């Protein structure tokens, strides 16, 4: 079968690149050949059979000789593209071989003579004695994907036949060259820009010889093998072609993965959203967990949870991934597999030999985009920096089992540390990482992480274990187990369990402030249900508390049922909850020496609303009943039950105005959006009701339009009040981008405050503080967000925050912010990533508290990007909630995505510098020159 495929394909010997002889041919044959005729040739054909197919030879008097000459022509439309002298060699009257040579394209050919892509030639009708029926029909039109012509003699043969599969069966072989010779049943030879093509493999050389019977290819001179994105070059190649098994000595290999695109998100939010999130922010210490980042890792000022503002997406192209190497011998071991003997491998550009993996043997698998190296050492700038008997790596960061590069670092509390991880790719949806961490001051710690992901469930398990701490002589551990499971029909469940051996574990064993600032570790189980109208959640939650003055209530359990449905224009809503509150037995007593109150709380809050909406505005009246029942223990007022029932009425309304205008010939649309919100709730004495999970909300553009100023069900404020706000937006007409949003608002009270939390004085004034916010996305790459809360009674600022980001391109970002809260927070924050020239980048952050006159957290570092490797060093100082400041030093050498040596500081940098982009991901268009 192989022989027949080869002959059928190579009979079209007409296709070749090459030089044109100076000799001209005098054409006098019956007609000109085309590829359809040549493809009918078979070895062993008699001369009459050949003449039936091709007609008489060029010189009819030579029809009895053993060499017949023809002329092959290829046309595109009426234009003659290629002309070749075809020589048929007979032996004992039977067809033996075919050869072809380029000849000049002449213009004096008979008009009736045609070839490929033209009208079929006048094929000689065979005699009735031949028995060949149908040969007088024009041959079928065949695509000339087999044919690549039109290049000059000094042009290198680099093109590949187009649409090979249209003309050649799978596994078929196509051979090209300036001079071709085919012994139909034995060998094929091609010289001068020779090439041979089979399926997705293309081989180029000065000369090629292919043994058909033994399936052996011998290529000599400037040999090049191309398969997909890989290219192997060398002086000589021997290969069993159909199996892709062979050897090339003194060879080089290069691989290129195409450039990929990434999306960089730049989001702006309305001032209401920003102010609401800012209100949440200011209740925390700047630099603590989640103080600056949203759930998807974006900074608060750039994160918009709603869909009202579409994010502006910046599409950038990342540098393509390139790799190259050389070896004394490259063994081809089947499709997609190669083995390099005494080899070097790097991702640096040709001529840049900054680093190499040198190994006695490197195996590459193009199908899995992965490789392994034996007896490997990594040399950087000619200096060996790592040796391993075996290492596995990926061409494109695909997962692969094997030892990962070790990391090293140093902290003031644990000393020098080295981490040696092993990655286990268990399955496409399951993996594990096992590691040994050596701490010079504490001993050997074992670490493990297990991750899994199925259609209906997923989870992670993290364990850290230090058998004996050399400093404390204690066994220390950390465990974090998470799982979520979807059962179908809207039901799901899961758990999150976290525990450490002692209160100082994070401050002494971790370097991240997100971790070291943690005080309460949750241990909880959850059960959930959701459909179109109903949502149910049940949770059982306890905590491990690491600071003795912070024991939150445990919920054992808490069940919440929420329903929402429209009946015509009427919206019906139900909120209900049952919560059982308990306290840790180690919690301190109250100021009076009594245990803290515990108990069960039941809440039900049905309501109906009727929204009336038009294009110019809306009005929404709402009425509800809020009922709460308590059954308590250890009540200081010696009560066992409490009840509270309150009616709640609210009226929400707003108008929309807009106008179009121009600034500097640029069109804009301005909106004006006034909003009025009225609430009435009668007064009920709630002073004896215990407080389990309730706190007073900050005043912001979310709480300004809420019915209850308290978060939680233990307090419902009395209210006879109206809130007013005015928002104006400036939107660029051509792009729809919101360039500016400004809001101002205030609440007016018609009744005194009667309901408060214990220890909080009731409000005396008849209006709230004024709040204002501005969010701007400027044309000069600045994003600015501001918030201000002003007390009109004493003419003082209560809260103020201003933040700005300058981010003209990836790799250039400057963040500035200032936050103030009366009697609580007075902090500034500055962070940046900026190019310094010649591949160098500076990174840093400083978070300073003016109130405490101390630095909360600082980092400083340098990055260097050489294209095929990056180096970064970072020094960090962290003030923790449970211990004194901790210092950490990180150094990482990243070698083209193949190996990373040292402690990885990227998470620390990304958390501290919003907008940071790793130097290895900065697109080519924004990349500095490395070797200026």
N, C-alpha and C positions, 0 to 999 in steps of 0.2 A: 504494500500500500504506500509506503514511504517513497519507493522508487517511482511509482506512477504519479504521486503528487508532485515530486520534484520535476519529473519530465514534463508534466502538463504545464507547470508554472514556468520552467526555464526554456521551454520551446519558444516562448516569447522573448528571445534573446535580443530582440531589437532595442530594448530599453537600456540606455546607458548614458552617463555623462562623459564628456571627453573632448579631445582635440579633433579638429577637422583636417583631414589630409589635404594636401595641396593638389593632389591629382583629381581630375574631373572624370566622370563616367559618361560614356556614350550609351544611352539607354535605347535598346531595341527589342526587349522582351515583350511577350504578348500583353502582360499587364503588371501592375505594381502590387507587391504583397502588402497584406495587413496582418495585424496580430491574430485575428480570428483564424486565418489560414494556418499560421505557424503553430497555433495551439493544437491543431489536429495532427501534427507529426508525432510518430511513435518510432522507437528503435526497431530495426529489422524490416522497415517498409521497403518494398521494391520500388524501382525507378518508375514504372507505370503508375503505381499508387501515389507516389509523390507528385508526379506530373498531373495526375487527376486533380489533386488538391491545389497545387501551386501553378500549374500551367507549364509551358516550355521554359527552359532556363534562358538567361540573358543572351547567351550565344547558342542558338538552336543546334548548330553543327557539332557542339560539344555534348549533345545529349547522351552519347555513348561513353563519355569519360566518367571518371570517378569523382570529379569535382564540378558541381553545378553552382553557377553564380546567379543570384537574384538581387533585386533592389527592394528594400523595405522603406515605406514612407509613413509618416504620421502627420496628419493634418488636424487642425482645429478650425472648423468651418471650412473655408476655402483656402486658408493660409497653410502652407507647407512649413511644419515645425522641425522635422527631423528626417534625415535620409541616411540609410545604412546599407553597406554591401553585405549580403548574407551569403555565406559559402556552405553548401551541403557536401559532406564527404561520404562517399560510398565505399564499402569493402565487400568484394564478392557479390556486387550487385545489390547489396542491402544498405540501408541508411545507417551510418555509424555515428556521425557527429555533425554539429552545426557551429559555425563561427560567424561573428559579426564585427564590422569595423565602420566607424563614422566616415561618411564621405560628404563633400560639399552639397549644400542645398542649391539645386539649379532651378531655373525658371522656365526651361524649354521643354517640360514634360507634357505629354499628351493630356489634354483637358479631360479626357474620359477616364484617365487613370486616377483612382482615388484610394484613400486609406482610412484609418480610424477617424471617427467623427465626421465622415463624409459619406456620400452615396456609395453603396456597395459596388465593388468592381464587377466587370463582366467576366465572371468565372467561366472557364472552359467547360462546356457540358461533356461529361464522360461518355464513353461509348457504352452501349448496352451490355457489352461483354464484361465490363468491370464489376457490374453488380452493385455499385455504390449509388444508392438512390438518394435523391435530394441534394446532391452536390451542386446542381445547377441553381439552387436557391441562394440568394445573397446571404452571406454569413451574418449571424446575429451581432448587433452592435455591442461591443464590450468596452467598459470604462477603461480609460488608460491610466488607472491608478498604478499599474505596473510600470508605467513609462515615466521617466524623469529626464527631460532633455532640455537643451537650450543653454547650458552653461559652457563657458569658454574653457580652454585647455588649462589655464592657470587658476581656475576656480576649484576650490576644494569640494569634494563630494560630501556635503553635509546634509542634504535634503533627504527626506524619507518618502517612499512612494505613498501617494495619497490613496485612501480607500483600498488598501490592499485586500481586505476581505471581500470586496466586490468582485475581484477577479481570481482570487486564489482561495482554495479551501483552507480550513484551519489546519495549521501545521505545514502548509505549503511554503516553498522557498522561492525567493526572488533574488537573482544575481545581476549586478550591474557592473559596468566597467567600460573603459575606452576600447579595449580589445577583449573579445570574449571567444571562448571555445568550449563546445559541449560535445562530449562523447556520450551519446544518449543513454547508454546503459552502464557507464563506468564513472567518468570524471567530468568535472566542470572547472574551467580556469578563467580567471578574470585578472587583467593587469591594467594599471593606470587608473587611479581613483576608483579602485575596486570596492564593491560593497555587496553584502549578502543580508537578506532580511527574512526573518521568520517570526510570525506573530508579533509580539511586542519587543523583540530583540533585534538590534541592528548592529552589524559589524562592518567596520571600514578598515581598509589597509591599502598598501601599495600594490600588493598582489594577493590573490586568493586561489586556493585549490580545494575543491570539495570532492571527496570520494563518495559517490552515491551508494555503492554497495555496502561499504563499511560505516557510512554515516560519520565520516571523519573530515574535519575542516582544518586546514593549515593556512594561517594568515601570516604574512611577513611584511615588515616595514610600516612604521607609524600606525600600528594597530590600535583601533579604538572600538570598544564594546559599549553600546548604549542600551540601557534598559530602564524605562520610566525616567526617574530623576537621577539615576546613577550612571557614571561614566568611568570606564576602566581603560587605561592606556598603557602601551608597552611595545617592545620591539617585535614580539612574536607570540602567536597564540596557536595552541592545539586544542581542539574541542570536539566532543561528540555532540553534534549540533542538536539533534532531536531531544536529548536528555539534558542539555546545557551543562555538561560535565567536561572540564578541561583545566588547563593550566596556562598562566602567563607569568613569565619571570621578569624580574626587575620592573615591576609594574607600579602604577599610581592609580588611585581611585578618588573620585570626587562625587559628592552628593549634594543636591540642592532641593530644599523644600520651598515651595512658592510662598511669597509674602502673604500674610494674613491681615485681616482688618480687625480692629478693636473699636469699641464705642466708649468714649470718655463722656461721662455724664456731667453736665453742668446744669444744676437745677436752681430755679428761683422760686420763692414762695410769696404768698400774700403777707402783708404785715400782720394780719390776724393770726395766720398760722405760725408765723415766726414768733409773735408775741406770746401765743399760747405755749409754744414749746420753750420759749425763753422763761416763762413762768415756772415750768417744770425744772428747767436748768438751774434756776437760781436757788432752788431749795437744796441743791447739792454743792459739794465742794468742787470747784473747777479742777479738772484733772482726775476726778474719781470716775468710777465705772459708769459708762454710758452718758457722761456729761456732755460730750461733744459729738457723739456719733449716733446715727439713726440705726434702725435694725439692719439696713443693708450696707452699713459701714460708711455712709456719707455723713458729713458734718451736719449738725442740726440746722444751720443756716442755709444749707443747700438741699435739705430733704423736705419733700412735700408728699405727705401721705395721701392726700386727696388727688382726684383726677382733674381738678379744676384748672391746674396749670400744667401744660405739657412740658416735660423737660427738654432743654435744648441739647441735642446729641451731636457731639463732634466726632466725625468718622475719621480715623487715622489709620495709617498702614504701618505695620510693624516690620522691622527688618527681616528679610528672608533668612532662613536657617541654612547655613552652608557647612559642609564637612569635607575633609580631604585626608588622604593618607598615602603611604607608599609601603612596599614590602618587597622582600627578595623574591617572593613567589605569591601569587594569588591563585587559589584553587577554586574553580567554579564547581559547586556541589549540588547542582540542580537549580530549578527555577527559584529565584529570589534569595539564594544562599551562596555566600562566599566565605572563604577562610584565608586570612592573610598570615603568612609565616614571616617571623622576624620583622614586625610591622611597627609603623608609627601612625598615630591618628590624632587629628586636631580639628577644631572648627574655625581656626584662623584663616584669613585670606592667604592666597598664594603669595609668597615672598615675606610673610610675617610668621616667624617661627617662635612666638612667645612661649607657647606651651604645647606639650605633646603627651599623649599616652603611648608609652613604648611597651611592647609586649612580645613574648615569644610566639604568641598566637592570638589573633583577633578574629572572631566569628561574627559575621554580619547577616542579618535576616531582614531583607527589604519588605517582606510581607508583614512582619510584626513591628517594623521600624525599631528594632532593638539589636543589641550586640553584647558580646561577652569578650573578656580579655583574660588570658592566663599569664601568670608571672609578670604582672603589669606594674609599672612604676610611672608616676606622673612627674614630669619635669617641667619646671617653670623657670624661664629665663636661663635654661641650661642646668638648673640645680634640681636634683631629685628631692621632692617634698613628700612623697607618699609611695609606699610599696604595698601591694596586696597580691596574694597568690591567685585571686580570682575576683573579678568585678563585672557587674552587669550594668548596662546603661541603655538609654533610649535616645533615638534621633530626635524625637519631637515631644519629649516629656510624657510619653505614655507610661502607664504603670508596668512595673516589672520587678519580680522577686529578686532580692539580692541585698548585699550590704550597701548601705548608703555611706557617703563620705562622712567621716567623723567631724564633730564640731568641738571647738575649744573656746574657753573664755575664762573670766575671772570676776569674782564678786568679793566685797569686803567681808561678808559674813561666812561664806563657804570656801573662800580661797580659789585656787586654780581648779578648773573643772574641764573634763573631757567626756564627750558623749559619743558612743559608738552604736548607731542604730542598724537594725536589719528590717527590711521591708518584705512582707509576705503577701504577694498578690494571690489570694486564695481563689477568687472567682471574679468575673466582671463586676459583680455587685457586692463584693465582700473583700476586705483586706485587713491586715494587721501590721503593726509596727512594734518591734521589740527592741529595747535599748538598755545599755549599761552606762550609767553615769558615774564617773569617778570624781569625788569632791575631796580635795587635798586636806581640808580641815575636818571632814565629817565621815568619809568612808565611801563605800560602793552602794549606789542606789540602783534598783531595778525598775524599769518603766515598761509599760505596755499599753497599746491602744488597739481596740478592735472596732471596726466599722462595718455595717451591713445595710443594704438597701434592697427591699423587695417591693412588688407592686402594692402590697397592702400594709407593710410595716417597715420601719427603719430604726436605727439606733446606734449609739456609740458607748463604749466602755473604756474608761481610762483608769489605770492603776499605777501608783508609785509606791515603792516600798524600800525603806532603808533599815536593814536589820538592827544595826546598832550605830547610833550617832556618836562619833568619837568625842564630841564636845559635851553632850548631855547624857551619854550612856543610855539613851532611850531608843526604843523602836518607834520609827516614825513612818507614817503612811498617808496616802491620799487616795480616795476613790470617788469616781464620778460615773454614774450609770444612768443612761437615758434611753428611753424606748417609746415609740408611738405606733399604734396599731389601728388600722381601719378595718372594721368588721363588715361593712356594707350596710345598705339601707339607712345611711346617715349616722351610724354609731361608730365611735372610736374611743380608744383608751390608751393610757400610757403611764409612765412613771419617770421621775427625775430624783435620783438619790445622790447626795453629795456629803462626804464626811472626811475630816482630817483627824490625825492622832492627837493634836494639841493646838492651843490657841496661837502659838507663834510660828506655825508651819509655813504659812504663806510669806510672812515677813522675812523669814530666814532662808527659805528654800526657793523663793521665786524672785524674779527681778522686775516683773511687770506691775505697775501701779494698779492696773485694772484688777489684778489678783491680790496684791498686798493690801489693798484698801477694803477688801471684803470682810464683812463682819458676821452676816447671817447666811448660813448655807442651807438651802431648802432641801427637804426630804418629803416628797409628795407623790400621790397617785391621783390620776384624773380619769373621769368618764364623761364623754360628750355625745350629744346628739344634735343634729341640725337638719331642717328641711326648709321648705319655702316660707313657712310661717312661724315655726317654733325653733327655739334653741334651748338646750339643756346642758348644764355643766355641774358635775359633782367632783369635789376635790377634798382630799384628806392631806393636810399639810402640817409638818413640824419643821423645826429649825435646829441646827447646831449653831450656837451663839459663841463667837470668839471674843466678845468684850462683855464684861460682867454688868455693865449698866445699860445694855440694849437687848432686852428680851421681848420680842413681839409676841402677840397672841397666836396660839396655834389653832387651826380650824380642823375640827375632828368630828364630823365633816362639815362641809358647806355645799349646799345644793341650790342652784339658781335656775329658774325657768322663765324665759322671756318669749312673748308672742307678739306678733304684729301682723295685721291683716286689714285690707281695705274692703269696706262694704259700700260700693258705689263711691261717693265722694267723702265718706266718713272713714277715718283711720282709727282702728281700735288697737290699743296697746296694753300689754300686761307685763308687769315686772313682779316676780315673787322670789323669795329667798328664805332658806332655812340654814342657820349657821350655829354651830356649837363651838364655843370659845373656851379654850383651856390655856394654862400657862405652865411653862417648864418648872419643875420642882426646884431647880436651882436659882430661879428668879428671886431677886431681892424683895424684901417686904416694902410696903408703902411707908411714907414718912411717919405715919402714926403707929407703925409696927405691925399692921394687919396684913394678911395675905391679900393679894390682888383679887378683885372680884372676877368670877367666871360665870358662864351660863349659856342659855340658848336664846337666840333671837329669831323671830319669824316676821317676815315683811311681805306685804302684798300691796301693789300699787297699780290698779287699773286706771286707764285714761282713754279719752276719745278726743280727736281733733278733726277740724274741717278746714282743709286748706283751700283758699280762694286765690288762684294765681292767674295773672295776665302778663302780657309781654312787658308792661310798664311797671309791674310791681306785684305784691302779694299781701294777703292778710290771712293769718292762721290762728283762730281761737282754739283753746285747749282746756279741758276740764278733767281733773283726776281726783282720786281718793288715795291717801297714803296711810296705811295702817301697820303698826308695829306692835308686837307682843314679846315680852321678855320673861324668862324664868331664870333667876340668878341665884348664885351661891356666894357666901362670904360678903354680902352686901353691907357696906358701912352704915346704911340707914335701916338695916334689919328688915328690909322688904324682900319678898321672894318673887314677886311678879310686878311688872309694869306694863301699861298699855298706852298707846297714843294713836289717835285717829285725826287726820287733818285733811280738809279739802284744799285743792290747789287749782287756781285759775291763772291762765296766762294768755296773752295776746301778742303775737309776733307779727310785724309788718315791715315792709320795705318798698322803696321805689327805685327805678333805674332811669337815669338820664345819660345821654351820650351826645358827643359832637365830634366832627372831623375838623382838623386844622393842619397846617404845615409849619415846620421849622426848618429853615435852610433847604427848602424844596423837598423835604422828606415828609411824607404823609403820616399823621398820627390820629388815633381815636382816643378821646378822653371820656371817661365815665364819671358820673357822680351818683353815689349810692347811699342815701340816708336810710337808717334802720332804727325802728322804735320797738321796744319790748317792755310790756307791762306784766307784773306778777302780783297776785294777791294770795297770801297764806295767813290765816288767822293765828293768833298767839296761843301756844300751849306751854305750860310749865314743864320743862324737860331737865331741870337742874339735877334731879336725883337719878336720872337714867345713866347707867354706866357707859363709858366710852371704850369700845373694843377696837374699832378700826377706822375711826372718823377723824378728819382734820379739816382745817379751814383752807380753802383754795386761795391761791394767789389771784390777784386781780389782773386779768388779761382779757383779750378779745374773745376768748371762749367762755370764761366764767362770767363775763359781763352780761351774756345773754342766756344764762342758766337760771333755772327756777330756785335751786338750792345752792347756797354759798359753801356748803359743807360737802366733802367727799366722804361717802359712807352713810349708813342708815341710822346712826345713833343720834343725829341732830338734824332737824328740819327747821330752817330759819323762819321766823315770822316775816312777812313781806307785804308792803304796800308801796311799790316802787316802780319806777320806769327807767329804762336804760336807753341811751341814745348814742349812736355812732355815725360818723360820716367817713366814707371811703371814696377816694378818687384814684383812678388808674390811668396810666398813659401807655397805650399799646401801639406798637409800630405796625402800620397798615400793611406794608409789603410782606412782612414775615410773621405777623401775629405775636411777636415777642413782647412781653410786658416789660417795658423799660423802667417804670416807676409805679409804686403803689404807696399811698399815704393814707393813714387812718388816725382818727382821734375819737375818743369816747369818754362817757361819764355816766354814772348812775345817780338818780335823784330819789331820796327817800321821803315818804309821806307819813312814816311812823317810826318811832324809836325802836332800836334793837333790843329785844328781850331775851333771845336765845343765844347763848355763847357756850364755849367749851370751858371746862374747869380752869380757873386761874387767868382767864382772859376777860379784860374789861369790855363792857358793851360799847358800841359806837355812840358818840355824842353828836356828831354833825349830821346835817341833813343831805349831804351829798358825798359821793365817793371821791377818791383821788381821780385826777385826770390821767388818762393813759393815751399814749401816741406811739405810732410806729411808722417807719419808712423802710421800704425795701427797693433797691435800685440795681438794675443790671445795665451798666454803662457800655458805650461803644468802645471804650478804651480798655476793655477786659477787666474792669473793676466790678466787683459785686459787693454792695454795701447794705447792711441791715442794722437798724437802730430801734431801740425801744426805750421809752421814758415813762416813769410813773411819778406824778407830781402831786404833793399834798397842798391844797389851796389854803388850809387853815393856818399852817405854820410856815408856808412858803418854802418848803424843803423838798428835795428830791428823795423819794422813797427807794426807787430802783431805777437804774439806767444801765443800758448796755449798748455798745456800738462795736460792730465787727466789720472788717473789710478783707476782701481777698482780691489779690491781683494775680491773674493766671493767664498770661497772653498765649502760652503754648505749653505743651507737655515738657516737664523738666524745669519750668520756671513758675514758682508760686511763692507768694508772700501773704501771710495771714497776720492780721493785727486785730486785737480785741481788748476791750476794757469792760469790766463788770462791777457794778456797785449795788449793794443792798444795805439799807440803813441798819446799823448795829449788827451786821453779819458778815458781809463780803465786800472786799475792796481789792480787786485783783486785776492785773494786766497779763496779757499773753501775747507772745510774738513767736512765730515759727516760719520757716522758709526752706525752700530748696532752690538753689540758684547755680547756674553754670559759672565756673571761674576761668574757663579757657583750657584748650588742649585736652579735653576729655575729663577735666576735674569739675566736681560739683561739691558745693558746700551745703550742709544740712544742719538745722539747729532749732531748738525751742527753749524758751524761758517763760516759766509761769511763776509770777511773783505776787505775794500777798502784802499789800501796804498795811493792812490791819495788824498782821502778825509780824511784819518786818522780817520776813523770811522767804526763801525760795521753796516753792512746793515741789517743782520738778524741773529739771533741765536736762537737755541732751545736746550734744555737739558732735559733729563728725564730718568726715570727708568721704567722697565716692570718686572712683576713677573708672572710666569706661574706655576700654581699648578695642571695643568692637567684638572681639572673640573672648574677652574675659573682663570681668568687673571685680573691683575690690572696694570694700567699704569698711570703715572703722567708726565706732560710735562709743562715746562715754556718756553714761547716764547716772544722774543722781535723783533718788526718789525719797520723799518724806512720806512715811506710812502712818496709817491710823493706829497701828498696834505696836510700833517699835520706832527706834531712831532711824535716821536716814540711812539708806543703803546705796552703795555705789556698785556699778557694773560696767565692765568694759567688753566690747564686742569687736571682733575682727572676722571678716568673711572674705574669702577668695572664691569667686564663682567662675568656673571655666566653661563658658559657652553652653550652659544648660546641661552639660554632661556630668559635672561634679561640682560640689560645693564644699569647701574646706573652711572650718571655723564656725563660730556661733552666729546664727542667723538673726540679725537685728531688724529684719524687714517689718515684722509685726509692730515692733516698738516705734519704728519710724512712721509707718502708715497711721498709727493711732495718734501720734503726736503732731504730725504735719498733714492736715487735710489737704488733699490735692496732690500729694506726693506721687510720683511715677518712678518706678525702678528704672535705673539707667539702661538696663537691658531691654526695656519695653518702649523706650523713647523712639518714635518713628524716624526713619532715615531723613525725612524732610526737616526735622528739628534737631538732628544730631550734630554734635560738634566734630571737628576734625581731630583725630587722635594723634597724628604725627606731624603737626605743623612745624 
